[in-house]
Amino acid sequence: MESVTVTADRPEYEKILSPGTVSWIEPDKMAGEQKDLPSLLERVPGVMIRRQGTGQYAYATIRGSTGSQVSVYVDGVPQNTGGSQTVDLSLIPVHDVVRIEVYRGYVPNRFSGAPMGGVINIVTKRPEGLGGKAEVGMRSFGGYSGSLSVTAPLFNGSLLVGAGYDESDGDFKYHHPGYQINPADNPEGNRWRRSNSYSSTDLLLKWQNDNWLIRGSWKETDRYFPAPAGETMADLYDPTCPPHGMCSNNALRWQKVIQKDVSVGWNDTFWDRLNVSVRFDYLDNDRVYENRSPRSTVPVNIFPGQLWADYRTKRWSPVMDASLKVTDWNLLEFHGDYSDETFDVVGNNWLEHNSARSWELKPGYEQKTWHLQLQDTVTLDRNDSFWLTMIGRSQKVEGSDRGGRTNDYSAWEDDQWKYSWGASLKKEFKSIGLTAQTTYGTFYRYPSFYEIYGDGVFVRPGAGYSNAIYRGLERPSWEHGKQWDAGLSWRGDFLGANHYLAATYFKREMDDLISFVTTPRYWVIYQNVGKGEAKGFEFEANMSWPLFGLYMSATYLDAKITEVDSRFHGFIGSQSGPMINQPEWEYFARGDLALPWFDERVKLFAEYKYLDKIPFNVYSEYNVAGESRIVYEDELALTNMGLKWQATDGLDLTLGVNDVFNKGPEQGYVAYIGGRQMSVTDRPANGGVGWPNLVDYPQQGRTWYATVKYSF
């Protein structure tokens, strides 16, 4: 009987990805498990995923950053736009992705600017030869998915055509201890999640040869946004109600997102030393919102954008990269790009409402951005095992609005170049398989349109607010900071296994942090509120025996707001204390076991994910003995299991269950004051949160799924 080897080899491209800390994921190794991008990223140390429920809006933070401090790329094309605060990872498909790279600390030259958190780069497959795959799957709670990918030679290159579809009803059952609709009919407090459905369709065309790349993609997502579970009418106790809960008159917030992008690129190498690549990118993102609740039709004074809105982003950008091998021990790399982005906004009562003038609403904005970067890598020894890498960056942003009823925000310009830099030392001890590295650098991030101008609904422009405490405020400006890290990694054979182990200590200091501030009227503005610090430790291990593979990662993080502008102290979202949305501990483990003595075509897998309690709000308006009230989501541990069976050559079946013990719908939150857990009797007289209750967006819990994949 032949043995089945579960490999953990590191790819050759590892050495050229980054002089700093980088991890990557190969989705094909988890094919059939119906994992989306957020689920794949949860295994990476230093990465924290925040969701508004299973399959809904999701974003990533890295090493204690905010979501807006993380840059996301698909095939090198930035997905961050000025019209949105963060990148919604749930909108990016992965069925044609060959690997996902996560850069932490030092950001390499080929990525624009100086993102404070890090970079997530999603690389789609290179079309080669003739072949393809088809995959269909179904899962609990009305979930269905399917994808088809075909590659074929075309002219002097190859073409990839990929299409995918995914949908879910998301109407799962959960128990809510704090809210019971009609307790006499529902004494147990059981409820069914509603307005939680989505459907996504995507198409990818990619033609490539040795010199040219032509790529286009189209993605459309149609979804309802679930209301926070704490709202009395958010969900239903009657399972016979229609899928979107019309009979309960609850909030029906609907959105359609359509994104189209095109890239055309060329590259060539001259004299075996100079490589030049030029690319043109175009992106069009349209987000349409409607409030379809029956109560939204009541003839009242509807605020701008609350009934319907349309947000349209268009961006075009030329990009140039070049690398010059000056000598056998010196490599210079250049990156430059320019982008012109427009953001057009329209909604109900957008300029006509009597508050439009005071809110500074505009029908559109424009932003021009420049990046110029130079990286130099020097080999410091004759054994090609010791490198010094240095990078210098300059970036500039200019912007203006595109007309409106007022002139206070009519034009603005930030025409000063911002400069940042980084350095890395990396040493390989080849005889023992050990690598040591350390990096240091500075970072800048410019605020998005959303943070500067708001959205017209609950987020107001950050300047000119009428309340006395905020008078004289300017619009948010650049965040900036510095970071350093130091790590060791080892690769080798031990006790019959191939191992890769890595450990890294990191620290980041952030100034002029941009955060939301809840005003006395419970509106939100974004401002530079103070300083923050994040430090911690990351561990990653990948081990492979002939029949068993084990991957583990762990992160310890101490992230806190260290200093707050005195104008904002005491208001929600800008308190000294732990940084919100950041757990102290996070673990992940996955094992893959082959069964040649039973059936060499069968493999079992299991995963375990642990999240420590997560602070999601810090208050001081209900101050007790000088201590702030910190609200935490409870710790959460999820277990996934499944099996894979290769029925015939090219035909694979996957069966599995996520959240085996159904812990997701049970996750609650609780608050602490001075180290003491609050109880129901501590509930503030004028409202607020903190006493034991359920989280706003519970996960759907135990989910069964089955997938069939055919490769040809």
N, C-alpha and C positions, 0 to 999 in steps of 0.2 A: 504494500500500500504506500502510495506516495505521500510525503509530508506536504502540508500547505503552509507556506511562509507568509506571515503577516509582517510587512516591512515597515521600517521607520527611518529609512534613509533620508538624508538631507539632500535636496537637489543642488545641482551645480550652480544655479543662478543665485544661491544664497550669498555668495561672496560679493556679488555686484549689486545687490539690492540696496544696502545702506551701510555706512560705517558705524551706525548706531544700533539701537535695539529694534529688531523687526521680527514679527511672527507672521505666518501665513497658513491658510486653510485651503485644502483641495477638495471642493465639494463632491467630485466624482467618487471619492473614498466613502462618502455617506449617501450615495445615490439611492433613491427609493425611499428615503426616510422622511420625505416631505418637509424638509427644513427650509425655512426662509432665511433671508440674510441676517436679521437680528438673532435668530437661533444659532446660526453658525458662528457669529461673532462672540457669543457668550462664553465660548471656551477660551478666548484669548486673555492672558493675564493683563491686568491694567485697564481692561475695557468693561464698562458698565452699560447695560442696555435698559432704557426706560420705555415702557409701553403704556398705551391707553387701552389695555385689554389685548387678548390674543388676536393676532392678525391685524390689529389697528395701528394707528400712528406710533412710530418707534424711532428713537434717536440714540446715539452713542455718546458717552463721555469717556475720556481717556486720562488716567492718572489724576483724577480730581478736577478735570476741566469742566466747563459748561458744554452743552451740546453745540453751541454756536462756535466754540473754539476748536472744533474738529472739522477738518476738510475731508470731503469724500469725492473720489474720482471714479469714473468708469472708463477704462482704456485711456487713462491720462486726461480725460475731459472733466473739469470741475463740475460737480452737481450743486454746490453751494451757490445761491443767488442772493442778490440784494433784497429780493421780495419775500424772503422767508428767513426766519431766525436760524433754523437748523435744517439738516437734510432728513427727510422722512425715509428711513431705511426700508419700511414696509413696501414702498413703491418700486424698489429695484429688484428685478427678477434674477435668479441665480442658475437657471437650468442650462445656460450656455456659458457658464463661468468656469475657467480652468483653475484660477486661484484668487484668493483674497489676501492682500498684503496689509499689515497693520504696522505703521511706523510710530514709535513712541520716543519722545525726547528729540534727538537729532532728526531733522527732516531733510532728505536728499535734495540735490539741486534741481532735479527734473520736475519738482512740484512747486507751484507758484506761491510766492509770499512766505510768511513765517507763521504758520498756524500754531497757536499756543498749546493746544492739546495734542495734536498729532495728525496723521493722515491714514485714511482707509482707502486703498486702491483696489478696485475690482477689475480683473483682467479677463476678458472674454476669450473664447477659444480661437486659435488661429486656424483658418480653413486649410485643410490638407487632404488630398486624395479624394476618393469616392467612398461615401459611407454615410451613416447617420444613426439616429436612435429615435424611438418613440416611447413615450412613458405616459401611463394613465394611473390615477389613484383616487381613492375615496377615503373619507374619514368621518368621525363622529360629528354631530351638530351640523349636518348638511354640507360637509366639505367635499369638494371635488377639484381635481387638478389634472392637467394634461399638458404635454409638450411634444414638439416634433422638431428635430434638427437634421438637416441634410447638408453635406459638403460634396462639392463636385469641381473638377478642373474646369476653368473657363478662361479662354484666351491664354495668356502666359502666366496665369495665376490660379487661385482657387477661390470659390465662393461658398460662404456659409449662409444658409437660410434657417432661421430659428423662430419658432412661434410657441407661445405658452398661454395657458388659461388657468385661473385659480378662483375659487369662490367658496364662501361659507355663510351659513345662516347665523351661526354664533349664538343661538338662543338656548343657552345652557341653564341648568337649575342651580341655585345656590341658596344658602341660608343667611338671612340678614338679621342679626340680633337687635339692631337699633331701630329699624323701621318695619312695622307690620301693617300692611294695608288691610283694612277690615279685619281686625284681630279675631272677631267672632267666627268668621269664615276661614281664617288662616292662622290658627293659634301657634303653629310651629314657626311662622315667619319665613316660609319658603317662597322664593321668588324666581322668575325666569327672566334672564337677560334679554332685552329687546333693543331695537335700533342698533344692532351690533353686526350687521351683515356687510359683506363686501364682495365685489367681483373685479378681477383684474385680467386684462388681456395685453399681450406684448408681442412685438415683431422685431427681429434683428436681421439686417442684411450686412454682410461684411465680405468684401473682396480684397484680396491681398496677394502681392508677390514680393520679390526681394526688395523692390524700391518703392512701391506704391501701396497705399491703403485708402480704400473708400468704404466708409461705414455709415449706416443710417439706422436709427431705431425709432420705434413708436410704442408708447405705453399709455394705457387708459385704465383708470381705476374709478369705479362707481361704488360709493359706500355711504352708510349711515354712521353718524358719530354717536356712540352711547353716552347718555348722561351719567354723571357721577352717581354711583349706587346709593349714596346718602340722600339723594333727593327723593322726597316721598313718592312722587309719581314717575320716577325714572324707569322702573321695571314693573312687572306684573306678577300677581299671584295666580292668575287664571291662565292655564296653559292652552286653553282653546281660543285665546285671542289671536287675531291675525299676526303674521310675522313681525310687522313693524309697529304693533301696539296701538292702532288707531282708536280702538275702543277705550283705551285708558286716557286719551287726550294728553299723552306725555310728549316730551320734546322729540321732534323728528327732524334732526339736523342732517341734511344730505349734502354730499360734495361729489363732484366729478373732477378728476385731475387728468389732463391730457398733456403729455410731453413728447415732443419731437426733437430729435437732434441729428445733425449730419457732420461728419468729419472727412476731410480730404487731406492726405498727407503724403509726403515724398521724402526719401532719405537716400543717401549714397555715401560711399567712402572713397577718399582720394589719397593717393600715395601711401596707402596702408597705415596712415596716421591720423587723418582728419575725417571725422564723420559729421555730416550735416543733415539735419532733418527740419522740414518746414511743414506746418499743418494749419489748416483753417477749420475752425469749429463754429457751428451755429446751433443755438438752443432756443426752443419755443415752449414755454410752460404756461398752461392755462388752468386756473383753478376756479370752478364755478360753485357757489354755495347757495343753498336755499333752506329756509326754515319751513318745513312742510307740516308743522303741527297745526291742528285746527284752531288752537287758541291764537296763532299768529295772524289770523285773518280778522281778529276783532279790531274795529276802527279806533285805534288809540294813537297816541303820538309816538310812532315807531322811530327809534333812533337810527341814524344812518348805518346801513350795512347789516342790520340785524334781521331783516326780512330776506334779502338776497344780495349777493355781491359777486363780482367777477374780477379776478386778479390775473393780469397777463404780463408775463416776463418774456422779453426777447433779448438775446445776447449774441453778438458775433465777436470772434476773437482770432487774430493771427498769432501763431506760436512758432518760435524758433529754438532749436536745441543744437548744440555743437560740442564735440569733444575732440581734443587735440592731444595726441601722445607726444609730448615735447621730447622726452627721452624715454628709455626703457624703465625709468624709475619716477617719472613725473607725468601725471595726467591732468589736463585742464578741461573743465566742463563749463559751458555757458548756457544760460536759459534766459529768454526774454519773451514777454507777451504783452499784448494790449487787448483790452476788452471794452466794448461799448454796450451798456445794458440799459434798456428802458423797462419801466414798470408802470403799467396803466391800470387804474383802479376805477371801478364804477359800482354803484350800489343804490339801493332805495334811499331816497332823500340825501344823496351824497353831498350835494352842494346847496340844496334847497332848505334843509332843516335849519331851524333857528339857532342851533348850536354849532352848525358847520363852521361859522366864522371863528368862534372861540376855540374850536378843536383844531383849527388850521388844516382842514381837509383839503386835499388836492386830487385832481384827476390823473396825475401821473408824475413820474420822476425819471431822471436820467443820471447815469453814473459812468464815468470813464476811469479805467484803472490801468496802471503800468507796473510791470515787474521786470527788474534787471538783476541777474544773479550770476555769480562766478564761484566755482568750486575748484579747489586745487588739492590733488592727492599725491603725496610724496612717499616713496618707499625709502625707509630709513636704514635698511640693512641689505646685505648681499643675498640673503636667503629668501627674499621676498616673503617676509613674515612679520614685518613691523611697518605700520603706516601712520602717517599724520595727514588728516584731512581738514581743510579749512574752507569755510564758505562765507561769502559776503552778499548781502541782499539789500536792494533798495526798492521801495514801492511808493506809489503815489495814487491818490484818489481825488477826483474832482466830480462834483455833482450839482444838480439843481432840480427844482420841481418843474413841472410842465404846465403851470398855470393854475389859477384858482380864484377864490373870492377875496383873499387877503394877500398882503405883500410882506408880512413879517418873515415868512419863510421863502420868499419868492426866488431867491438865488443864494447859494452858498458855495464856497470853494475852499478846499483844503489843499493848497497847491505846494505844500512843503513835502519834500521827499523824506520818508522815514527809513532809517538804516538799522539793520540788525546783522548779527554774525553768529557763527558757530564753529566749533573745533572738536575733533575727535582723535584719540590715540587708540590704536588697535594692534595687539601683539598676539601672534600665534606661536605656541610651543608645540611644534608639529610632532615631536617624538612621543609626547604624552597625550596628544589630542586636546590640549587646553587652549582656550582663547580668552584674553583679558582685554577689556575696552572701557574707555571713559569718554564722556562727551560734556561739553558746556556750550551754552548759547543764549541769545536773547531773541525775543519774539514780539510781534505786533499783530493786532487784529483791528480792522475798521468795522464800525457798527453797520448793521444791515438797514435797509429802508424801514423794515418793520420796527426796529429799535429806535430809529430817529423819528419817524412820522406816525407810528402806531397803525392800527387797522380800522379805526373809525367806530369800532363796536365797544370793546372794553379797554383797549390799549390806546392811550392818548399820546400826542407828541410830547417829547420830553422837555421842551422849552416853552416859556410863556404861560405856564399853568397859573390859574388865577388865585389859588389859595395862597395866603400870605407866606406860609413856610417855604413855598417853592418859587416865589418871585425872584427873578433875576437868574434863573437857571439857564444854562446853555444846552444845546443839543448834545447827546452823547458823543464822545470823541474816542480816539484810539485807546484800546487796552494794550498793555505791554507788560513784559516780565522777563525772567531769566530762569534757566533750568540747568541742572547737571545730573548726571547719573554715572554709575560705575558697576560693572558686572563681570561675571565669569561664566564661561560655558565650556562643556566637555563633551566630546564625542569619542566613543570607543566601544570595545567588546568587553563584557564582564559577566561571568557565570552563565555563559552560553547565550547571552543576549546582546543585541546592538542597542546602545544607549545614546540619548542626547539629553543633557541636563544643562539648565541655564538659570542663573540667579542674578537679579539686578536691584540695586538700591537707587532711588531717584528722589529728587526734590525740585519743586517749582515754586517760585515766588511771583505773585501777580499784583500789578498796580493798576489803579483806575478801572477796577472790575466793573463791567456793565451788568446790572441786575435789575429785575423788575422791582418796583416800589408800589405798594398798594396805598393809594391816597386816602385822606379822611372820608372821601365820598365812595370809597371802594372801587375807584377806577385804577388803572395800572399805567404807569409810565416807566420808561427805561432811563437809567442814569448811571454815571460812573460813581459808585457808592463807596468804594474803599479799596482795601488790600486783602489779599488772600494768600494762603500757603498750603501746599500739598506735598507730602512726603510719604514714602512707603517702600515696600519691598515686593518684588515679583519673582515667582518661581515657575518654571516650565520644564516638563520631563516627557520624553517620548522613548519608550522602551519596546523592544521587539524580540520575542522568542520564536522558535519555529512554528508554534501553534497558537501563540497568544501575543496580543499587542496591548499596551497600556499607555494612555496619555493622561497627564495630570497637569493642572495649573492652579496657582493660588496667588492671591493679592492681599496684602495688608496696606491700608491707606489711612492716613491721618490728614484730613482735609478740613480747613477751617477758615472763616473770615477773621482776619486778625485786626482790622481797623475799619471803622465805619465813619463816613462823613457825618458830622454832628447834625446836619440838616435832616438826615433820614433816620437817625436812631430812634427806635420805638415803633417803626412801621414795618409791616409784614414784608419779608423778602430781603431785608437789609440789616439783619441783626449780626452782632458778633456771636461766634459760636460755630458749631459744625456746618460745613458746606452742605447744602441740601442735595438730595439725590445721590449721595455717596456713602455706601456701606463701609464699615471698617474692615470686614473680612469677606472674601469671596473665594469659593473653591469650585473646581470642576474636575471630574474624572470620567474616563471612558475606557472600557475594556472590550476587545474583540477576540473571540475564541473560535478557532476552527475545530471541526469534529471529524477527522479522517477515519476514526474507528467506528463511527456511526454512519456517516455519509460525507464523503469529501466535498460534496457540493453544498453543504450546510454550514453556516457560520452564525454564531450568536453574538449579540452586542448588548451592552448595558451602559447607562450614563447616570451620573449623580451630580446635581448642581445645588450648591448651598449659597444663599445670600444672607448676610448678617442684617440686623435691623437697619432701616434706611431712614435718616432724617429727611422729611419732606416739607417741614415748615418750622420756623423759629419765631416765636412771639415774645414781646415784652410788655404789651399793653395790659396783660393780666399778671402783673408782676407780684411775686410772693417772696418776701424777704430778699429782694434784690436779684432773684434768679429768674432767668427767662424760661418760658414754657416751650419745650422742644417736643415736636410730634414725630413719632417714628412709625414706619410700617414694620410689622412684625417680621422676624426672620422667616425665611422660606427655603425648604429643601424639597427638590423635585427629583424623581427617579423615572427614567425611561428605559424600556427594554424592547427587544425585538429579535427577529431572525431573518436571515437571507438565504435563499435557496436558488441555486443555478439549475433550473430545470433542464435546459439543453444549452448548447453553445449559442450565445446571443440572447437567451431568454432568462430573465431574472425575476424572482418574486420576493417582495419584502413585506413582512407582517410585523406590526409593532404596536406598542401602547405608550403614550407619553403621560407623565404624571400618574404613575401606577397607583399611588395611594391617595389620589384626589385631593391634594393639598392646596392647589391654586385657589379654588373658590372659598377657602376657609381663612385666607390671609386677612388679618385685621390691622388696626393701628392703635397706638396708645401714646400718651404723653407723660413726660417726666418733668418735675419741678424740683430742682436741687437734689437730684438723684432719687426722688421719691416718685413712684408711679402714681398717676392720677386715677381716681375712681369716678364712678357716675356722680357721686355727691360733690365732686370738685368742679362740676360743669359750671362755667362762668354764667352769671345771671343774664348777661346780655348776648349770649350766644358764643359761637366759636367752636373749635374742635379740640380733641385731645383725650376725652374719656374713651374707654374701650369701645371699638366699633369696627366695621368692615372697611377695607380700603375702597377708594373711589372706583377703581377699575380692576375688579377681580379677574383672575385668569380662569379659563373655562374648565380646567381640571382634566380628569381622566379622558383621554382621547385615543380611540382605536383607529388604526389606519391600515390600508393594504395598497400596494403599488406593484404594477407589472411594467417591466422595461424590456424592450426588444431592441437589440443593436444589430445593425446590418452594414 
